[in-house]
Amino acid sequence: MRSRYSAFVLRLAPYLLKTWDPSTRPRTIELDDTRWRRLQIVDTVGGGPHDADGVVEFRASYRTDEGVGVLHERSRFVRADGDWVYLDGRQL
């Protein structure tokens, strides 16, 4: 989760696609000029060393030309070849 947040901050689309499960991954990703400011992990379920899946609830603060905001999401992650990848998320 933290590495994907950092990739959004640094606008690293290839990394975001690489860490997205192939079953839900889009073909491309367009990153805009959103300036991500802070990541707060609210809750985690599973995701331990011996788990096959996990959930991370987070709040990510951002700024755009239109103002400030917060993305609040509950994201699901799964293991793929030993690495954690983003499966999907639900905005709260």
The first five atom37 places (N, CA, C, CB, O) and aatype in JSON, in Angstrom:
{
  "aatype": [12, 1, 15, 1, 18, 15, 0, 13, 19, 10, 1, 10, 0, 14, 18, 10, 10, 11, 16, 17, 3, 14, 15, 16, 1, 14, 1, 16, 9, 6, 10, 3, 3, 16, 1, 17, 1, 1, 10, 5, 9, 19, 3, 16, 19, 7, 7, 7, 14, 8, 3, 0, 3, 7, 19, 19, 6, 13, 1, 0, 15, 18, 1, 16, 3, 6, 7, 19, 7, 19, 10, 8, 6, 1, 15, 1, 13, 19, 1, 0, 3, 7, 3, 17, 19, 18, 10, 3, 7, 1, 5, 10],
  "atom_mask": [
    [1, 1, 1, 1, 1],
    [1, 1, 1, 1, 1],
    [1, 1, 1, 1, 1],
    [1, 1, 1, 1, 1],
    [1, 1, 1, 1, 1],
    [1, 1, 1, 1, 1],
    [1, 1, 1, 1, 1],
    [1, 1, 1, 1, 1],
    [1, 1, 1, 1, 1],
    [1, 1, 1, 1, 1],
    [1, 1, 1, 1, 1],
    [1, 1, 1, 1, 1],
    [1, 1, 1, 1, 1],
    [1, 1, 1, 1, 1],
    [1, 1, 1, 1, 1],
    [1, 1, 1, 1, 1],
    [1, 1, 1, 1, 1],
    [1, 1, 1, 1, 1],
    [1, 1, 1, 1, 1],
    [1, 1, 1, 1, 1],
    [1, 1, 1, 1, 1],
    [1, 1, 1, 1, 1],
    [1, 1, 1, 1, 1],
    [1, 1, 1, 1, 1],
    [1, 1, 1, 1, 1],
    [1, 1, 1, 1, 1],
    [1, 1, 1, 1, 1],
    [1, 1, 1, 1, 1],
    [1, 1, 1, 1, 1],
    [1, 1, 1, 1, 1],
    [1, 1, 1, 1, 1],
    [1, 1, 1, 1, 1],
    [1, 1, 1, 1, 1],
    [1, 1, 1, 1, 1],
    [1, 1, 1, 1, 1],
    [1, 1, 1, 1, 1],
    [1, 1, 1, 1, 1],
    [1, 1, 1, 1, 1],
    [1, 1, 1, 1, 1],
    [1, 1, 1, 1, 1],
    [1, 1, 1, 1, 1],
    [1, 1, 1, 1, 1],
    [1, 1, 1, 1, 1],
    [1, 1, 1, 1, 1],
    [1, 1, 1, 1, 1],
    [1, 1, 1, 0, 1],
    [1, 1, 1, 0, 1],
    [1, 1, 1, 0, 1],
    [1, 1, 1, 1, 1],
    [1, 1, 1, 1, 1],
    [1, 1, 1, 1, 1],
    [1, 1, 1, 1, 1],
    [1, 1, 1, 1, 1],
    [1, 1, 1, 0, 1],
    [1, 1, 1, 1, 1],
    [1, 1, 1, 1, 1],
    [1, 1, 1, 1, 1],
    [1, 1, 1, 1, 1],
    [1, 1, 1, 1, 1],
    [1, 1, 1, 1, 1],
    [1, 1, 1, 1, 1],
    [1, 1, 1, 1, 1],
    [1, 1, 1, 1, 1],
    [1, 1, 1, 1, 1],
    [1, 1, 1, 1, 1],
    [1, 1, 1, 1, 1],
    [1, 1, 1, 0, 1],
    [1, 1, 1, 1, 1],
    [1, 1, 1, 0, 1],
    [1, 1, 1, 1, 1],
    [1, 1, 1, 1, 1],
    [1, 1, 1, 1, 1],
    [1, 1, 1, 1, 1],
    [1, 1, 1, 1, 1],
    [1, 1, 1, 1, 1],
    [1, 1, 1, 1, 1],
    [1, 1, 1, 1, 1],
    [1, 1, 1, 1, 1],
    [1, 1, 1, 1, 1],
    [1, 1, 1, 1, 1],
    [1, 1, 1, 1, 1],
    [1, 1, 1, 0, 1],
    [1, 1, 1, 1, 1],
    [1, 1, 1, 1, 1],
    [1, 1, 1, 1, 1],
    [1, 1, 1, 1, 1],
    [1, 1, 1, 1, 1],
    [1, 1, 1, 1, 1],
    [1, 1, 1, 0, 1],
    [1, 1, 1, 1, 1],
    [1, 1, 1, 1, 1],
    [1, 1, 1, 1, 1]
  ],
  "atom_positions": [
    [[0.83, -1.19, 0.0], [0.0, 0.0, 0.0], [0.87, 1.25, 0.0], [-0.94, 0.0, 1.21], [0.66, 2.16, -0.8]],
    [[1.82, 1.29, 0.88], [2.67, 2.49, 0.96], [3.48, 2.7, -0.32], [3.61, 2.4, 2.16], [3.68, 3.83, -0.75]],
    [[3.94, 1.61, -0.91], [4.72, 1.77, -2.14], [3.83, 2.27, -3.28], [5.39, 0.44, -2.54], [4.29, 3.05, -4.12]],
    [[2.57, 1.83, -3.33], [1.66, 2.31, -4.37], [1.32, 3.79, -4.14], [0.36, 1.46, -4.4], [1.22, 4.55, -5.1]],
    [[1.15, 4.19, -2.89], [0.92, 5.61, -2.59], [2.11, 6.43, -3.07], [0.68, 5.82, -1.07], [1.94, 7.47, -3.71]],
    [[3.32, 5.97, -2.77], [4.53, 6.68, -3.21], [4.58, 6.76, -4.73], [5.79, 5.98, -2.68], [5.02, 7.77, -5.29]],
    [[4.13, 5.71, -5.41], [4.11, 5.73, -6.87], [3.13, 6.77, -7.4], [3.75, 4.34, -7.41], [3.39, 7.4, -8.42]],
    [[2.0, 6.95, -6.71], [1.08, 8.02, -7.1], [1.73, 9.38, -6.89], [-0.24, 7.92, -6.31], [1.62, 10.27, -7.73]],
    [[2.42, 9.55, -5.76], [3.1, 10.81, -5.47], [4.12, 11.14, -6.56], [3.8, 10.75, -4.09], [4.2, 12.27, -7.02]],
    [[4.88, 10.13, -6.97], [5.95, 10.31, -7.95], [5.49, 10.12, -9.4], [7.07, 9.35, -7.65], [6.28, 10.23, -10.34]],
    [[4.19, 9.83, -9.57], [3.58, 9.62, -10.9], [4.29, 8.49, -11.67], [3.64, 10.92, -11.73], [4.68, 8.66, -12.83]],
    [[4.44, 7.35, -11.03], [5.12, 6.2, -11.63], [4.08, 5.2, -12.13], [6.07, 5.53, -10.6], [3.87, 4.15, -11.52]],
    [[3.45, 5.52, -13.24], [2.4, 4.67, -13.81], [2.87, 3.24, -14.06], [1.9, 5.27, -15.1], [2.12, 2.31, -13.76]],
    [[4.08, 3.01, -14.6], [4.51, 1.62, -14.82], [4.52, 0.79, -13.53], [5.9, 1.61, -15.44], [4.15, -0.38, -13.55]],
    [[4.93, 1.39, -12.43], [4.94, 0.66, -11.16], [3.52, 0.34, -10.71], [5.68, 1.47, -10.08], [3.25, -0.76, -10.23]],
    [[2.62, 1.31, -10.86], [1.23, 1.08, -10.46], [0.62, -0.07, -11.26], [0.4, 2.35, -10.65], [-0.08, -0.91, -10.69]],
    [[0.89, -0.11, -12.55], [0.37, -1.21, -13.37], [1.0, -2.54, -12.98], [0.62, -0.92, -14.85], [0.33, -3.57, -12.96]],
    [[2.29, -2.53, -12.68], [3.01, -3.75, -12.3], [2.47, -4.32, -10.99], [4.51, -3.46, -12.16], [2.45, -5.54, -10.82]],
    [[2.03, -3.47, -10.09], [1.55, -3.92, -8.78], [0.03, -4.01, -8.72], [2.05, -2.97, -7.69], [-0.56, -3.93, -7.65]],
    [[-0.61, -4.16, -9.87], [-2.06, -4.29, -9.98], [-2.36, -5.69, -10.48], [-2.66, -3.2, -10.94], [-1.76, -6.13, -11.46]],
    [[-3.27, -6.4, -9.85], [-3.6, -7.76, -10.25], [-4.07, -7.79, -11.71], [-4.67, -8.36, -9.32], [-4.91, -6.97, -12.09]],
    [[-3.56, -8.71, -12.52], [-3.93, -8.76, -13.94], [-5.43, -8.91, -14.18], [-3.22, -9.9, -14.6], [-5.93, -8.47, -15.21]],
    [[-6.15, -9.51, -13.24], [-7.59, -9.72, -13.45], [-8.4, -8.44, -13.38], [-8.11, -10.69, -12.42], [-9.52, -8.39, -13.89]],
    [[-7.87, -7.39, -12.77], [-8.59, -6.12, -12.64], [-7.8, -4.92, -13.18], [-8.94, -5.87, -11.19], [-8.29, -3.8, -13.17]],
    [[-6.58, -5.16, -13.64], [-5.69, -4.08, -14.08], [-6.19, -3.47, -15.4], [-4.25, -4.61, -14.25], [-6.54, -4.19, -16.34]],
    [[-6.21, -2.14, -15.47], [-6.55, -1.49, -16.75], [-5.35, -1.6, -17.7], [-6.94, 0.01, -16.53], [-4.24, -1.91, -17.28]],
    [[-5.59, -1.36, -18.97], [-4.49, -1.42, -19.95], [-3.5, -0.3, -19.73], [-5.04, -1.36, -21.39], [-2.29, -0.49, -19.85]],
    [[-4.02, 0.87, -19.42], [-3.17, 2.04, -19.16], [-3.71, 2.78, -17.95], [-3.11, 2.98, -20.4], [-4.84, 2.54, -17.5]],
    [[-2.91, 3.67, -17.44], [-3.34, 4.52, -16.33], [-2.85, 5.93, -16.61], [-2.81, 4.0, -14.96], [-1.68, 6.14, -16.93]],
    [[-3.75, 6.88, -16.51], [-3.41, 8.28, -16.71], [-3.32, 8.97, -15.35], [-4.46, 8.99, -17.63], [-4.29, 8.97, -14.59]],
    [[-2.19, 9.54, -15.05], [-2.01, 10.25, -13.79], [-2.08, 11.74, -14.04], [-0.66, 9.86, -13.12], [-1.38, 12.27, -14.9]],
    [[-2.91, 12.4, -13.28], [-3.07, 13.84, -13.46], [-2.11, 14.6, -12.54], [-4.54, 14.27, -13.18], [-1.16, 14.02, -12.01]],
    [[-2.36, 15.89, -12.37], [-1.45, 16.71, -11.57], [-1.85, 16.79, -10.1], [-1.38, 18.11, -12.15], [-1.47, 17.73, -9.4]],
    [[-2.62, 15.81, -9.63], [-2.97, 15.76, -8.21], [-1.69, 15.7, -7.38], [-3.88, 14.54, -7.9], [-0.78, 14.93, -7.68]],
    [[-1.64, 16.52, -6.34], [-0.5, 16.54, -5.44], [-0.9, 15.81, -4.15], [-0.01, 18.01, -5.15], [-1.65, 16.34, -3.33]],
    [[-0.39, 14.61, -4.0], [-0.71, 13.79, -2.83], [0.1, 14.28, -1.65], [-0.44, 12.29, -3.1], [1.31, 14.49, -1.78]],
    [[-0.54, 14.48, -0.5], [0.09, 15.12, 0.66], [0.36, 14.19, 1.83], [-0.75, 16.23, 1.12], [1.37, 14.34, 2.51]],
    [[-0.55, 13.24, 2.08], [-0.4, 12.44, 3.3], [-1.17, 11.14, 3.16], [-0.9, 13.23, 4.54], [-2.26, 11.1, 2.59]],
    [[-0.6, 10.07, 3.69], [-1.27, 8.78, 3.73], [-1.48, 8.38, 5.19], [-0.44, 7.69, 2.97], [-0.55, 8.41, 5.99]],
    [[-2.71, 8.02, 5.5], [-3.04, 7.54, 6.85], [-3.66, 6.15, 6.7], [-4.02, 8.54, 7.6], [-4.7, 6.0, 6.05]],
    [[-3.04, 5.15, 7.29], [-3.59, 3.8, 7.31], [-4.59, 3.76, 8.46], [-2.47, 2.7, 7.46], [-4.23, 4.01, 9.61]],
    [[-5.85, 3.44, 8.15], [-6.92, 3.42, 9.14], [-7.08, 2.03, 9.75], [-8.23, 3.87, 8.51], [-7.27, 1.89, 10.96]],
    [[-7.0, 1.0, 8.9], [-7.24, -0.37, 9.37], [-6.6, -1.36, 8.41], [-8.76, -0.65, 9.52], [-6.46, -1.08, 7.22]],
    [[-6.21, -2.5, 8.92], [-5.73, -3.6, 8.08], [-6.38, -4.89, 8.57], [-4.17, -3.71, 8.1], [-6.64, -5.06, 9.76]],
    [[-6.62, -5.78, 7.62], [-7.14, -7.11, 7.93], [-6.32, -8.09, 7.11], [-8.7, -7.22, 7.61], [-6.23, -7.97, 5.89]],
    [[-5.72, -9.06, 7.77], [-4.88, -10.03, 7.07], [-3.65, -9.34, 6.52], [0.0, 0.0, 0.0], [-3.19, -8.32, 7.05]],
    [[-3.12, -9.92, 5.46], [-1.94, -9.33, 4.84], [-0.64, -9.67, 5.52], [0.0, 0.0, 0.0], [0.39, -9.04, 5.26]],
    [[-0.68, -10.66, 6.38], [0.54, -11.07, 7.08], [1.42, -11.95, 6.21], [0.0, 0.0, 0.0], [1.07, -12.26, 5.07]],
    [[2.56, -12.36, 6.73], [3.52, -13.14, 5.96], [2.97, -14.45, 5.41], [4.71, -13.43, 6.81], [3.46, -14.94, 4.38]],
    [[1.97, -15.03, 6.06], [1.44, -16.32, 5.63], [0.06, -16.21, 4.99], [1.38, -17.27, 6.8], [-0.57, -17.22, 4.69]],
    [[-0.42, -14.98, 4.79], [-1.74, -14.76, 4.2], [-1.68, -14.67, 2.68], [-2.36, -13.48, 4.77], [-0.66, -14.28, 2.11]],
    [[-2.77, -15.05, 2.05], [-2.87, -14.95, 0.59], [-3.57, -13.68, 0.15], [-3.62, -16.16, 0.03], [-3.5, -13.29, -1.01]],
    [[-4.25, -13.02, 1.11], [-4.93, -11.78, 0.78], [-4.96, -10.87, 2.0], [-6.36, -12.06, 0.27], [-4.63, -11.28, 3.11]],
    [[-5.37, -9.64, 1.77], [-5.44, -8.67, 2.85], [-6.23, -7.46, 2.42], [0.0, 0.0, 0.0], [-6.49, -7.25, 1.24]],
    [[-6.62, -6.68, 3.41], [-7.4, -5.46, 3.18], [-6.71, -4.32, 3.9], [-8.87, -5.63, 3.68], [-6.24, -4.46, 5.02]],
    [[-6.65, -3.17, 3.22], [-6.1, -1.96, 3.83], [-7.11, -0.84, 3.64], [-4.72, -1.58, 3.21], [-7.51, -0.52, 2.52]],
    [[-7.53, -0.25, 4.75], [-8.37, 0.95, 4.68], [-7.45, 2.15, 4.91], [-9.55, 0.9, 5.73], [-6.67, 2.17, 5.86]],
    [[-7.57, 3.15, 4.05], [-6.67, 4.3, 4.16], [-7.4, 5.59, 3.82], [-5.46, 4.13, 3.24], [-8.48, 5.6, 3.23]],
    [[-6.77, 6.67, 4.21], [-7.17, 8.02, 3.81], [-5.93, 8.67, 3.21], [-7.74, 8.87, 5.02], [-4.86, 8.69, 3.82]],
    [[-6.07, 9.21, 2.01], [-4.97, 9.9, 1.34], [-5.4, 11.33, 1.06], [-4.54, 9.16, 0.02], [-6.36, 11.57, 0.33]],
    [[-4.69, 12.27, 1.65], [-5.0, 13.7, 1.45], [-4.32, 14.19, 0.19], [-4.55, 14.54, 2.66], [-3.2, 13.79, -0.12]],
    [[-5.0, 15.07, -0.53], [-4.45, 15.59, -1.78], [-4.87, 17.03, -2.01], [-4.89, 14.72, -2.95], [-5.76, 17.57, -1.34]],
    [[-4.2, 17.63, -2.97], [-4.52, 18.99, -3.4], [-4.54, 19.01, -4.92], [-3.48, 20.03, -2.84], [-3.69, 18.41, -5.58]],
    [[-5.54, 19.7, -5.47], [-5.62, 19.94, -6.91], [-5.83, 21.43, -7.13], [-6.78, 19.11, -7.57], [-5.93, 22.19, -6.16]],
    [[-5.9, 21.85, -8.36], [-6.17, 23.26, -8.65], [-7.53, 23.69, -8.11], [-6.1, 23.53, -10.15], [-7.77, 24.87, -7.85]],
    [[-8.44, 22.71, -7.94], [-9.78, 23.01, -7.44], [-9.85, 23.07, -5.92], [-10.75, 21.97, -7.94], [-10.85, 23.55, -5.37]],
    [[-8.82, 22.6, -5.23], [-8.82, 22.63, -3.77], [-8.23, 21.37, -3.17], [0.0, 0.0, 0.0], [-7.48, 20.65, -3.82]],
    [[-8.58, 21.13, -1.91], [-8.05, 19.99, -1.18], [-9.13, 18.92, -1.03], [-7.52, 20.42, 0.2], [-10.32, 19.21, -1.13]],
    [[-8.7, 17.69, -0.77], [-9.65, 16.61, -0.57], [-8.99, 15.42, 0.09], [0.0, 0.0, 0.0], [-7.79, 15.42, 0.36]],
    [[-9.8, 14.42, 0.34], [-9.33, 13.18, 0.95], [-9.96, 12.01, 0.21], [-9.67, 13.13, 2.48], [-11.18, 11.96, 0.02]],
    [[-9.13, 11.07, -0.22], [-9.6, 9.82, -0.78], [-9.62, 8.81, 0.35], [-8.69, 9.33, -1.98], [-8.58, 8.5, 0.94]],
    [[-10.81, 8.29, 0.66], [-10.97, 7.29, 1.72], [-11.39, 6.0, 1.03], [-12.02, 7.74, 2.83], [-12.46, 5.94, 0.42]],
    [[-10.56, 4.96, 1.14], [-10.81, 3.73, 0.39], [-10.48, 2.51, 1.24], [-9.99, 3.7, -0.9], [-9.62, 2.55, 2.12]],
    [[-11.19, 1.45, 0.96], [-10.88, 0.13, 1.53], [-10.43, -0.72, 0.36], [-12.14, -0.51, 2.28], [-11.23, -1.07, -0.51]],
    [[-9.14, -1.07, 0.33], [-8.52, -1.76, -0.8], [-8.26, -3.22, -0.48], [-7.21, -1.07, -1.19], [-7.9, -3.57, 0.65]],
    [[-8.45, -4.06, -1.49], [-8.14, -5.49, -1.35], [-6.85, -5.78, -2.11], [-9.31, -6.38, -1.87], [-6.65, -5.32, -3.23]],
    [[-5.99, -6.57, -1.47], [-4.72, -7.0, -2.05], [-4.65, -8.52, -2.03], [-3.52, -6.37, -1.28], [-5.21, -9.17, -1.14]],
    [[-3.96, -9.07, -3.0], [-3.73, -10.52, -3.06], [-2.26, -10.77, -3.38], [-4.66, -11.21, -4.13], [-1.56, -9.88, -3.88]],
    [[-1.81, -11.97, -3.1], [-0.44, -12.34, -3.46], [-0.43, -12.89, -4.88], [0.14, -13.39, -2.46], [-1.3, -13.68, -5.27]],
    [[0.56, -12.48, -5.63], [0.78, -13.0, -6.98], [2.27, -13.3, -7.1], [0.3, -11.99, -8.09], [3.09, -12.38, -7.06]],
    [[2.62, -14.55, -7.24], [4.02, -14.96, -7.32], [4.82, -14.44, -6.13], [4.65, -14.47, -8.62], [5.98, -14.05, -6.27]],
    [[4.19, -14.45, -4.96], [4.87, -14.04, -3.73], [4.83, -12.56, -3.43], [0.0, 0.0, 0.0], [5.21, -12.14, -2.34]],
    [[4.36, -11.74, -4.38], [4.3, -10.29, -4.18], [2.86, -9.84, -3.95], [4.91, -9.54, -5.39], [1.92, -10.45, -4.47]],
    [[2.7, -8.77, -3.18], [1.37, -8.21, -2.97], [1.0, -7.34, -4.17], [1.32, -7.4, -1.65], [1.8, -6.52, -4.63]],
    [[-0.23, -7.52, -4.66], [-0.74, -6.68, -5.75], [-2.14, -6.2, -5.38], [-0.76, -7.47, -7.1], [-2.89, -6.86, -4.67]],
    [[-2.46, -5.03, -5.9], [-3.77, -4.41, -5.67], [-4.81, -5.14, -6.5], [-3.75, -2.89, -6.03], [-4.63, -5.33, -7.7]],
    [[-5.92, -5.56, -5.86], [-6.99, -6.23, -6.58], [-8.09, -5.22, -6.94], [-7.57, -7.39, -5.73], [-8.44, -5.05, -8.11]],
    [[-8.63, -4.57, -5.92], [-9.66, -3.55, -6.16], [-9.89, -2.79, -4.87], [-10.99, -4.2, -6.68], [-9.31, -3.1, -3.83]],
    [[-10.75, -1.78, -4.95], [-11.03, -0.98, -3.78], [-12.42, -0.4, -3.85], [0.0, 0.0, 0.0], [-13.03, -0.29, -4.91]],
    [[-12.9, -0.02, -2.68], [-14.22, 0.59, -2.56], [-14.05, 1.91, -1.81], [-15.25, -0.37, -1.82], [-13.56, 1.94, -0.69]],
    [[-14.47, 2.99, -2.46], [-14.37, 4.29, -1.81], [-15.42, 4.39, -0.72], [-14.52, 5.44, -2.83], [-16.56, 3.96, -0.89]],
    [[-15.03, 4.97, 0.39], [-15.93, 5.12, 1.54], [-16.35, 6.57, 1.71], [-15.25, 4.63, 2.83], [-17.11, 6.89, 2.63]]
  ]
}
